[in-house]
Amino acid sequence: MFGFSQLEERLMSETASDVMRDCLSRLETLKAQTAKASDAGLAPQDHETAQRILTAIGACKHILASQGFKETQK
């Protein structure tokens, strides 16, 4: 499709529910890895970066959830 990102195209496909689960799983993995690194102790500037990453992950999850995606029954 013209004008859509690959992710948008995948979210409009028949496999949208699988794509959504994969995206959310990847975000959760990144969140856990970032939180673990932050909890282990980071330099102040790295801690700020980690907090920004965690905020961005939350925003990504919110955006995905607000797109009106409804999982279809298989």
MMTF fields as JSON, N, C-alpha, C and O atoms, coordinates in Angstrom:
{
  "mmtfVersion": "1.0.0",
  "mmtfProducer": "UNKNOWN",
  "numBonds": 295,
  "numAtoms": 296,
  "numGroups": 74,
  "numChains": 1,
  "numModels": 1,
  "chainsPerModel": [1],
  "groupsPerChain": [74],
  "chainIdList": ["A"],
  "bondAtomList": [4, 2, 8, 6, 12, 10, 16, 14, 20, 18, 24, 22, 28, 26, 32, 30, 36, 34, 40, 38, 44, 42, 48, 46, 52, 50, 56, 54, 60, 58, 64, 62, 68, 66, 72, 70, 76, 74, 80, 78, 84, 82, 88, 86, 92, 90, 96, 94, 100, 98, 104, 102, 108, 106, 112, 110, 116, 114, 120, 118, 124, 122, 128, 126, 132, 130, 136, 134, 140, 138, 144, 142, 148, 146, 152, 150, 156, 154, 160, 158, 164, 162, 168, 166, 172, 170, 176, 174, 180, 178, 184, 182, 188, 186, 192, 190, 196, 194, 200, 198, 204, 202, 208, 206, 212, 210, 216, 214, 220, 218, 224, 222, 228, 226, 232, 230, 236, 234, 240, 238, 244, 242, 248, 246, 252, 250, 256, 254, 260, 258, 264, 262, 268, 266, 272, 270, 276, 274, 280, 278, 284, 282, 288, 286, 292, 290],
  "bondOrderList": [1, 1, 1, 1, 1, 1, 1, 1, 1, 1, 1, 1, 1, 1, 1, 1, 1, 1, 1, 1, 1, 1, 1, 1, 1, 1, 1, 1, 1, 1, 1, 1, 1, 1, 1, 1, 1, 1, 1, 1, 1, 1, 1, 1, 1, 1, 1, 1, 1, 1, 1, 1, 1, 1, 1, 1, 1, 1, 1, 1, 1, 1, 1, 1, 1, 1, 1, 1, 1, 1, 1, 1, 1],
  "groupList": [{"groupName": "MET", "atomNameList": ["N", "CA", "C", "O"], "elementList": ["N", "C", "C", "O"], "formalChargeList": [0, 0, 0, 0], "bondAtomList": [1, 0, 2, 1, 3, 2], "bondOrderList": [1, 1, 2], "singleLetterCode": "M", "chemCompType": "L-PEPTIDE LINKING"}, {"groupName": "PHE", "atomNameList": ["N", "CA", "C", "O"], "elementList": ["N", "C", "C", "O"], "formalChargeList": [0, 0, 0, 0], "bondAtomList": [1, 0, 2, 1, 3, 2], "bondOrderList": [1, 1, 2], "singleLetterCode": "F", "chemCompType": "L-PEPTIDE LINKING"}, {"groupName": "GLY", "atomNameList": ["N", "CA", "C", "O"], "elementList": ["N", "C", "C", "O"], "formalChargeList": [0, 0, 0, 0], "bondAtomList": [1, 0, 2, 1, 3, 2], "bondOrderList": [1, 1, 2], "singleLetterCode": "G", "chemCompType": "PEPTIDE LINKING"}, {"groupName": "SER", "atomNameList": ["N", "CA", "C", "O"], "elementList": ["N", "C", "C", "O"], "formalChargeList": [0, 0, 0, 0], "bondAtomList": [1, 0, 2, 1, 3, 2], "bondOrderList": [1, 1, 2], "singleLetterCode": "S", "chemCompType": "L-PEPTIDE LINKING"}, {"groupName": "GLN", "atomNameList": ["N", "CA", "C", "O"], "elementList": ["N", "C", "C", "O"], "formalChargeList": [0, 0, 0, 0], "bondAtomList": [1, 0, 2, 1, 3, 2], "bondOrderList": [1, 1, 2], "singleLetterCode": "Q", "chemCompType": "L-PEPTIDE LINKING"}, {"groupName": "LEU", "atomNameList": ["N", "CA", "C", "O"], "elementList": ["N", "C", "C", "O"], "formalChargeList": [0, 0, 0, 0], "bondAtomList": [1, 0, 2, 1, 3, 2], "bondOrderList": [1, 1, 2], "singleLetterCode": "L", "chemCompType": "L-PEPTIDE LINKING"}, {"groupName": "GLU", "atomNameList": ["N", "CA", "C", "O"], "elementList": ["N", "C", "C", "O"], "formalChargeList": [0, 0, 0, 0], "bondAtomList": [1, 0, 2, 1, 3, 2], "bondOrderList": [1, 1, 2], "singleLetterCode": "E", "chemCompType": "L-PEPTIDE LINKING"}, {"groupName": "ARG", "atomNameList": ["N", "CA", "C", "O"], "elementList": ["N", "C", "C", "O"], "formalChargeList": [0, 0, 0, 0], "bondAtomList": [1, 0, 2, 1, 3, 2], "bondOrderList": [1, 1, 2], "singleLetterCode": "R", "chemCompType": "L-PEPTIDE LINKING"}, {"groupName": "THR", "atomNameList": ["N", "CA", "C", "O"], "elementList": ["N", "C", "C", "O"], "formalChargeList": [0, 0, 0, 0], "bondAtomList": [1, 0, 2, 1, 3, 2], "bondOrderList": [1, 1, 2], "singleLetterCode": "T", "chemCompType": "L-PEPTIDE LINKING"}, {"groupName": "ALA", "atomNameList": ["N", "CA", "C", "O"], "elementList": ["N", "C", "C", "O"], "formalChargeList": [0, 0, 0, 0], "bondAtomList": [1, 0, 2, 1, 3, 2], "bondOrderList": [1, 1, 2], "singleLetterCode": "A", "chemCompType": "L-PEPTIDE LINKING"}, {"groupName": "ASP", "atomNameList": ["N", "CA", "C", "O"], "elementList": ["N", "C", "C", "O"], "formalChargeList": [0, 0, 0, 0], "bondAtomList": [1, 0, 2, 1, 3, 2], "bondOrderList": [1, 1, 2], "singleLetterCode": "D", "chemCompType": "L-PEPTIDE LINKING"}, {"groupName": "VAL", "atomNameList": ["N", "CA", "C", "O"], "elementList": ["N", "C", "C", "O"], "formalChargeList": [0, 0, 0, 0], "bondAtomList": [1, 0, 2, 1, 3, 2], "bondOrderList": [1, 1, 2], "singleLetterCode": "V", "chemCompType": "L-PEPTIDE LINKING"}, {"groupName": "CYS", "atomNameList": ["N", "CA", "C", "O"], "elementList": ["N", "C", "C", "O"], "formalChargeList": [0, 0, 0, 0], "bondAtomList": [1, 0, 2, 1, 3, 2], "bondOrderList": [1, 1, 2], "singleLetterCode": "C", "chemCompType": "L-PEPTIDE LINKING"}, {"groupName": "LYS", "atomNameList": ["N", "CA", "C", "O"], "elementList": ["N", "C", "C", "O"], "formalChargeList": [0, 0, 0, 0], "bondAtomList": [1, 0, 2, 1, 3, 2], "bondOrderList": [1, 1, 2], "singleLetterCode": "K", "chemCompType": "L-PEPTIDE LINKING"}, {"groupName": "PRO", "atomNameList": ["N", "CA", "C", "O"], "elementList": ["N", "C", "C", "O"], "formalChargeList": [0, 0, 0, 0], "bondAtomList": [1, 0, 2, 1, 3, 2], "bondOrderList": [1, 1, 2], "singleLetterCode": "P", "chemCompType": "L-PEPTIDE LINKING"}, {"groupName": "HIS", "atomNameList": ["N", "CA", "C", "O"], "elementList": ["N", "C", "C", "O"], "formalChargeList": [0, 0, 0, 0], "bondAtomList": [1, 0, 2, 1, 3, 2], "bondOrderList": [1, 1, 2], "singleLetterCode": "H", "chemCompType": "L-PEPTIDE LINKING"}, {"groupName": "ILE", "atomNameList": ["N", "CA", "C", "O"], "elementList": ["N", "C", "C", "O"], "formalChargeList": [0, 0, 0, 0], "bondAtomList": [1, 0, 2, 1, 3, 2], "bondOrderList": [1, 1, 2], "singleLetterCode": "I", "chemCompType": "L-PEPTIDE LINKING"}],
  "groupTypeList": [0, 1, 2, 1, 3, 4, 5, 6, 6, 7, 5, 0, 3, 6, 8, 9, 3, 10, 11, 0, 7, 10, 12, 5, 3, 7, 5, 6, 8, 5, 13, 9, 4, 8, 9, 13, 9, 3, 10, 9, 2, 5, 9, 14, 4, 10, 15, 6, 8, 9, 4, 7, 16, 5, 8, 9, 16, 2, 9, 12, 13, 15, 16, 5, 9, 3, 4, 2, 1, 13, 6, 8, 4, 13],
  "groupIdList": [1, 2, 3, 4, 5, 6, 7, 8, 9, 10, 11, 12, 13, 14, 15, 16, 17, 18, 19, 20, 21, 22, 23, 24, 25, 26, 27, 28, 29, 30, 31, 32, 33, 34, 35, 36, 37, 38, 39, 40, 41, 42, 43, 44, 45, 46, 47, 48, 49, 50, 51, 52, 53, 54, 55, 56, 57, 58, 59, 60, 61, 62, 63, 64, 65, 66, 67, 68, 69, 70, 71, 72, 73, 74],
  "secStructList": [7, 6, 6, 7, 7, 2, 2, 2, 2, 2, 2, 6, 1, 6, 6, 2, 2, 2, 2, 2, 2, 2, 2, 2, 2, 2, 2, 2, 2, 2, 2, 2, 2, 2, 2, 2, 2, 2, 2, 2, 7, 7, 7, 2, 2, 2, 2, 2, 2, 2, 2, 2, 2, 2, 2, 2, 2, 2, 2, 2, 2, 2, 2, 2, 2, 6, 6, 7, 7, 7, 7, 7, 7, 7],
  "xCoordList": [0.845, 0.0, 0.885, 1.978, 0.396, 1.166, 0.91, -0.234, 1.977, 1.859, 1.794, 1.701, 1.842, 1.815, 3.16, 3.85, 3.527, 4.76, 4.527, 3.388, 5.606, 5.475, 4.655, 3.84, 4.87, 4.104, 2.619, 1.781, 2.287, 0.88, 0.243, -0.891, 0.974, 0.457, 0.219, -0.796, 1.162, 1.022, -0.153, -0.837, -0.385, -1.498, -2.851, -3.89, -2.85, -4.085, -4.297, -5.289, -3.374, -3.452, -4.272, -4.756, -4.413, -5.142, -4.404, -5.009, -3.123, -2.331, -2.163, -1.237, -3.037, -2.919, -2.823, -2.047, -3.591, -3.543, -2.174, -1.674, -1.567, -0.224, 0.804, 1.717, 0.658, 1.568, 1.48, 2.502, 0.266, 0.076, 0.711, 1.413, 0.473, 1.075, 2.596, 3.259, 3.155, 4.605, 5.147, 6.16, 4.48, 4.922, 4.896, 5.853, 3.808, 3.696, 4.715, 5.254, 4.981, 5.993, 7.375, 8.144, 7.684, 8.983, 9.122, 10.188, 8.057, 8.085, 8.281, 9.036, 7.61, 7.769, 9.197, 9.757, 9.78, 11.165, 12.108, 12.984, 11.934, 12.773, 12.593, 13.561, 11.353, 11.068, 11.793, 12.422, 11.701, 12.341, 13.857, 14.494, 14.434, 15.886, 16.349, 17.378, 15.592, 15.946, 15.818, 16.691, 14.731, 14.531, 15.617, 16.11, 15.987, 17.038, 18.366, 19.062, 18.709, 19.949, 19.899, 20.889, 18.753, 18.599, 18.717, 19.358, 18.1, 18.142, 19.54, 19.894, 20.332, 21.687, 22.632, 23.719, 22.207, 23.019, 23.655, 24.484, 23.27, 23.787, 24.359, 24.022, 25.222, 25.703, 24.489, 23.51, 24.539, 23.379, 22.806, 21.59, 23.675, 23.16, 22.544, 21.585, 23.085, 22.513, 21.189, 20.28, 21.086, 19.83, 18.728, 17.601, 19.052, 18.082, 17.65, 16.469, 18.609, 18.289, 17.381, 16.419, 17.685, 16.859, 15.43, 14.471, 15.287, 13.954, 13.204, 11.995, 13.912, 13.278, 12.833, 11.761, 13.657, 13.297, 12.043, 11.13, 11.991, 10.816, 9.561, 8.478, 9.709, 8.581, 8.132, 6.934, 9.089, 8.767, 8.069, 7.145, 8.505, 7.859, 6.403, 5.509, 6.167, 4.798, 3.956, 2.793, 4.545, 3.826, 3.522, 2.434, 4.472, 4.253, 3.093, 2.231, 3.077, 1.998, 0.659, -0.346, 0.642, -0.589, -1.072, -2.26, -0.15, -0.516, -1.077, -2.105, -0.405, -0.904, -2.295, -3.172, -2.5, -3.789, -4.893, -6.057, -4.545, -5.557, -5.937, -6.762, -5.36, -5.65, -6.927, -7.264, -7.63, -8.91, -8.773, -9.729, -7.616, -7.403, -8.212, -8.16, -8.956, -9.702, -9.213, -9.233, -8.779, -8.297, -9.455, -10.533, -9.226, -10.257, -10.187, -9.123, -11.314, -11.368, -10.754, -10.995, -9.96, -9.362, -10.133, -9.797],
  "yCoordList": [-1.178, 0.0, 1.235, 1.249, 2.228, 3.46, 4.35, 4.537, 4.893, 5.878, 5.316, 6.076, 4.01, 3.405, 2.769, 2.297, 2.758, 2.068, 0.563, 0.104, -0.192, -1.652, -2.122, -3.037, -1.494, -1.878, -1.593, -2.43, -0.427, -0.102, -1.104, -1.535, -1.467, -2.45, -3.792, -4.448, -4.188, -5.463, -5.422, -6.427, -4.265, -4.132, -4.076, -4.218, -3.873, -3.882, -5.212, -5.389, -6.139, -7.416, -8.433, -8.158, -9.605, -10.69, -11.199, -11.844, -10.922, -11.389, -10.293, -10.351, -9.31, -8.154, -8.543, -7.943, -9.529, -9.893, -10.449, -10.175, -11.232, -11.75, -10.62, -10.61, -9.688, -8.545, -7.706, -7.283, -7.468, -6.679, -7.384, -6.752, -8.678, -9.427, -9.368, -9.208, -9.496, -9.433, -8.054, -7.958, -7.008, -5.641, -5.424, -4.902, -5.82, -5.628, -6.469, -6.029, -7.671, -8.524, -7.896, -7.902, -7.361, -6.71, -5.488, -5.247, -4.726, -3.553, -3.974, -3.335, -5.037, -5.524, -6.008, -5.777, -6.679, -7.142, -5.959, -5.955, -4.961, -3.767, -3.041, -2.551, -2.972, -2.331, -3.062, -2.431, -4.386, -5.171, -5.022, -4.882, -5.053, -4.911, -3.53, -3.395, -2.519, -1.144, -0.948, -0.352, -1.451, -1.326, -2.083, -1.601, -3.252, -4.042, -3.281, -3.227, -2.704, -1.927, -0.714, -0.377, -0.069, 1.104, 0.724, 1.426, -0.382, -0.845, -1.288, -1.223, -1.737, -2.205, -1.043, -1.235, 0.141, 1.326, 1.854, 1.188, 3.021, 3.672, 5.032, 5.6, 5.535, 6.908, 7.836, 7.488, 9.005, 9.904, 10.175, 10.136, 10.449, 10.733, 9.49, 9.597, 8.313, 7.074, 6.755, 6.205, 7.101, 6.896, 7.758, 7.296, 8.997, 9.877, 9.296, 9.325, 8.773, 8.166, 6.957, 6.775, 6.135, 4.954, 5.376, 4.747, 6.435, 6.913, 7.418, 7.22, 8.062, 8.523, 7.335, 7.36, 6.305, 5.098, 4.466, 4.084, 4.352, 3.782, 4.615, 4.064, 5.926, 6.802, 6.574, 6.513, 6.449, 6.218, 4.873, 4.76, 3.87, 2.554, 2.665, 2.115, 3.369, 3.575, 4.292, 3.949, 5.285, 6.018, 5.112, 5.176, 4.276, 3.331, 2.399, 2.166, 1.869, 0.966, 1.687, 1.122, 2.932, 3.723, 3.96, 3.826, 4.31, 4.56, 3.299, 3.345, 2.176, 0.922, 0.598, 0.179, 0.79, 0.479, 1.415, 1.018, 2.642, 3.629, 3.548, 4.334, 2.628, 2.54, 1.779, 1.57, 1.37, 0.713, -0.722, -1.299, -1.309, -2.692, -3.599, -3.494, -4.488, -5.494, -6.853, -7.147, -7.671, -8.997, -9.823, -9.863, -10.466, -11.294, -12.691, -13.156, -13.347, -14.729, -15.625, -15.445, -16.59, -17.54, -18.814, -19.749],
  "zCoordList": [0.0, 0.0, 0.0, 0.567, -0.63, -0.74, 0.465, 0.88, 1.02, 2.079, 3.487, 4.451, 3.621, 4.939, 5.238, 4.334, 6.512, 6.905, 6.846, 6.769, 6.884, 6.886, 8.081, 7.958, 9.243, 10.424, 10.227, 10.56, 9.692, 9.451, 8.497, 8.702, 7.464, 6.515, 7.197, 6.963, 8.04, 8.744, 9.724, 9.916, 10.34, 11.271, 10.564, 11.209, 9.263, 8.48, 7.767, 7.059, 7.952, 7.258, 8.044, 9.142, 7.454, 8.11, 9.347, 10.203, 9.449, 10.593, 11.645, 12.454, 11.642, 12.532, 14.004, 14.747, 14.432, 15.854, 16.237, 17.328, 15.341, 15.598, 15.602, 16.428, 14.695, 14.607, 15.879, 16.419, 16.353, 17.569, 18.765, 19.553, 18.906, 20.011, 19.937, 20.961, 18.731, 18.552, 18.949, 19.641, 18.514, 18.855, 20.357, 20.93, 20.996, 22.44, 23.194, 24.21, 22.704, 23.331, 23.224, 24.185, 22.065, 21.874, 22.772, 23.339, 22.899, 23.776, 25.237, 25.969, 25.659, 27.034, 27.285, 28.357, 26.296, 26.427, 26.562, 27.427, 25.716, 25.777, 27.105, 27.688, 27.58, 28.864, 29.998, 30.848, 30.004, 31.062, 31.027, 32.071, 29.832, 29.701, 30.15, 30.813, 29.787, 30.159, 31.668, 32.299, 32.237, 33.687, 34.446, 35.466, 33.962, 34.616, 34.605, 35.619, 33.475, 33.371, 34.293, 34.942, 34.346, 35.195, 36.669, 37.451, 37.035, 38.428, 38.842, 40.02, 37.875, 38.168, 38.47, 39.014, 38.116, 38.379, 37.112, 36.49, 36.748, 35.548, 35.927, 36.966, 35.071, 35.226, 35.117, 34.457, 35.753, 35.739, 34.344, 34.155, 33.374, 32.027, 31.392, 30.627, 31.7, 31.175, 31.857, 31.236, 33.134, 33.854, 33.233, 33.055, 32.909, 32.248, 30.906, 30.56, 30.159, 28.862, 29.051, 28.305, 30.044, 30.324, 30.67, 30.222, 31.461, 31.811, 30.582, 30.462, 29.682, 28.434, 27.587, 26.982, 27.548, 26.798, 27.403, 26.671, 28.725, 29.378, 29.104, 28.911, 29.089, 28.756, 27.315, 27.035, 26.408, 24.995, 24.802, 23.998, 25.528, 25.436, 25.883, 25.24, 26.975, 27.429, 26.385, 26.173, 25.736, 24.683, 23.497, 22.923, 23.135, 22.023, 22.328, 21.481, 23.538, 23.926, 23.9, 23.468, 24.361, 24.359, 22.927, 22.634, 22.052, 20.647, 20.005, 19.329, 20.217, 19.644, 20.183, 19.428, 21.482, 22.094, 21.607, 21.55, 21.258, 20.877, 19.396, 18.93, 18.67, 17.241, 16.929, 15.763, 17.963, 17.733, 17.285, 16.766, 17.472, 17.069, 17.965, 19.191, 17.346, 18.085, 17.601, 16.406, 18.543, 18.17, 17.634, 18.227, 16.528, 15.931, 16.508, 16.917, 16.536, 16.998, 15.94, 14.746, 16.379, 15.432, 15.449, 14.723]
}
